[in-house]
Amino acid sequence: MSTPPSVLVIDDEPRSVEVMARILREEFDVHVASGAAEARGILEANWIQAIFCDQRMPGLTGVQFLSEVRDRWPDIVRMIVTGYTEPDDMIDAINAAGIYQYITKPWHPDQLLLAARNATHLFAMQRDHERLSLELRLAPPAAEGRLVRQRERVRGSYHFESIIRTPTSPLNETCRQAAKAAAFDIPVLIQGETGTGKELMARALHYASQRDTGAFVAVNCGAIPDELLESELFGHRKGAFTGAHANRRGLVEEADGGTLFLDEIGDISAAFQVKLLRFLQEGEFRALGTNETTRVDVRVLAATHRDLREEVRAGRFREDLYFRLSAMVLTIPPLRDRPDDVRVLANHLLDAACLRHGRHVRGFTPDTMAALIRHDWPGNVRELQNEVLRMLVLAEQDALGVELLSPGLRATGDGDGARHGVGPMDSIPHTGPLQQRMDVLEAQILMETIVRCGWNKSLTARELGLSRVGLRAKLDRYGIVPNAGQRTIQ
Ligand SMILES: Nc1ncnc2c1ncn2[C@@H]1O[C@H](COP(=O)(O)OP(=O)(O)OP(=O)(O)O)[C@@H](O)[C@H]1O
């Protein structure tokens, strides 16, 4: 049996809370709070879908509290319970706070149950909508025909916008350069530690280039021994070597008209470096077991986790090959040098994992996020991806707490979230005029939200409680645009 939706009732009048809770318990998992402080604790620890809040509370009004809820938990459907017909300005305040419904006392039990049913239904619809938007983003709609559909699907998934980063990330500069390089048919060398997103960058570059309708063929040169690498890349004729039972086209030919991505290029042997250089110089190759040459038109992108210049200096990599491969060099900074990216990446990877595995969780607790941000990430984004997936697999509650972190991360993370003030605040300047610091914070919140909403402005505006026009003005102001490689704050 599925668990009933959770609702929260807030009222400082014990009798009212009791009566409401008793009625709602027929269909819902009911939490109760007598004031704002208690309600915050419940919201932090539980996956609440709808709130009934009394307007009259000690300290702050129900509308004020629900505005705070909207800012922190925008998905929760908020309802206000008022004692009598309110004046017009109260109605305006209710509208401004994005409150779904107001219920006047005395209410009828059926009216209360109906409101709760509608609210939790709305919550579920919103979630479905978000999930579908994410799904569409990961696998965009197809065009005509099977081949086109496959290509479209891949192209839609790989563009510079799918390289998740904040407006202040050092990765913006790399993407800007990559977007420029995309327009020129030149070889590009992508450097960066393992798991930093070199292949992702190569794919984005390919799909932003004029070769985007051609194939993107990736070869992991480091994983294949020499003889096999030659046959994989250039193909072979039947009988060329023991086991060559039939003619086979090489990957270079598969990439004709498109892009050949040579991953881990720093790992190829000296002998294979010579063969590759010949191919790059002449644009033609010989399949194993034949004397015929075949000419192809491919653009070569290469990647390595090594410092290839150092390899050249040390005599392990040919200088002429290095220059053939690196008309332009792009460097992807390690994740530990871009801690702000960890936050948006972690949320993005969690959304994607939830979608893929059909799970629903609310997100990371502040302490967990603090630990993620502080970790060194030697395996970079791939390691973060694994960590997020691991937490999701182990999670038994809505919020992913520090107890789910792997031991190495937990040791540096326990209990530090609150002390370190996790959030976009981490990266705002510690000194300078207030307005300037507020602007950086505002830009980060906009960026984080719009990335999470898949650049859907309506969703983003709704989450942030802005009109579409208001949102557009703010995006313009900070220069946040989803063009290839351009996501910066000027
Ligand atoms: N900025 C990013 N935004 C979203 N996903 C990312 C980002 N960077 C990396 N990833 C994801 O992390 C994983 C590792 O990325 P990728 O394979 O491109 O790294 P790599 O540098 O080529 O790794 P290796 O050196 O091991 O070949 C992939 O699933 C990729 O989609």
The ligand as a Tripos MOL2 file, in Angstrom:
@<TRIPOS>MOLECULE
LIG
   31    33     1     0     0
SMALL
NO_CHARGES

@<TRIPOS>ATOM
      1 N1         29.6800   20.0670  -15.8380 N.pl3     1 LIG1
      2 C1         29.0030   18.9130  -15.9540 C.ar      1 LIG1
      3 N2         27.6620   18.9270  -16.0050 N.ar      1 LIG1
      4 C2         26.9680   17.7800  -16.0730 C.ar      1 LIG1
      5 N3         27.5230   16.5520  -16.0980 N.ar      1 LIG1
      6 C3         28.8540   16.4830  -16.0570 C.ar      1 LIG1
      7 C4         29.6630   17.6520  -16.0010 C.ar      1 LIG1
      8 N4         30.9470   17.2800  -15.9970 N.ar      1 LIG1
      9 C5         30.9580   15.9310  -16.0600 C.ar      1 LIG1
     10 N5         29.7050   15.4530  -16.0920 N.ar      1 LIG1
     11 C6         29.3020   14.0280  -16.1080 C.3       1 LIG1
     12 O1         30.3170   13.3280  -15.3780 O.3       1 LIG1
     13 C7         30.6180   12.1030  -16.0030 C.3       1 LIG1
     14 C8         32.0990   12.0720  -16.3880 C.3       1 LIG1
     15 O2         32.2860   12.9930  -17.4600 O.3       1 LIG1
     16 P1         33.2100   12.6430  -18.7400 P.3       1 LIG1
     17 O3         33.1380   11.1880  -19.0850 O.co2     1 LIG1
     18 O4         32.9010   13.6240  -19.8080 O.co2     1 LIG1
     19 O5         34.6180   12.9510  -18.0660 O.3       1 LIG1
     20 P2         36.0620   12.7260  -18.6670 P.3       1 LIG1
     21 O6         36.8770   13.8770  -18.2000 O.co2     1 LIG1
     22 O7         35.9780   12.4940  -20.1350 O.co2     1 LIG1
     23 O8         36.4880   11.4050  -17.8940 O.3       1 LIG1
     24 P3         37.7680   10.4470  -18.2200 P.3       1 LIG1
     25 O9         38.9880   11.2720  -18.0170 O.co2     1 LIG1
     26 O10        37.6520    9.3810  -17.1850 O.co2     1 LIG1
     27 O11        37.5910    9.9620  -19.6300 O.co2     1 LIG1
     28 C9         29.6900   11.9890  -17.2140 C.3       1 LIG1
     29 O12        28.5490   11.2660  -16.8420 O.3       1 LIG1
     30 C10        29.3310   13.4250  -17.5120 C.3       1 LIG1
     31 O13        28.0890   13.5220  -18.1590 O.3       1 LIG1
@<TRIPOS>BOND
     1     1     2 1
     2     2     3 ar
     3     2     7 ar
     4     3     4 ar
     5     4     5 ar
     6     5     6 ar
     7     6     7 ar
     8     6    10 ar
     9     7     8 ar
    10     8     9 ar
    11     9    10 ar
    12    10    11 1
    13    11    12 1
    14    11    30 1
    15    12    13 1
    16    13    14 1
    17    13    28 1
    18    14    15 1
    19    15    16 1
    20    16    17 2
    21    16    18 1
    22    16    19 1
    23    19    20 1
    24    20    21 2
    25    20    22 1
    26    20    23 1
    27    23    24 1
    28    24    25 2
    29    24    26 1
    30    24    27 1
    31    28    29 1
    32    28    30 1
    33    30    31 1
@<TRIPOS>SUBSTRUCTURE
     1 LIG1         1 GROUP 0 **** ****
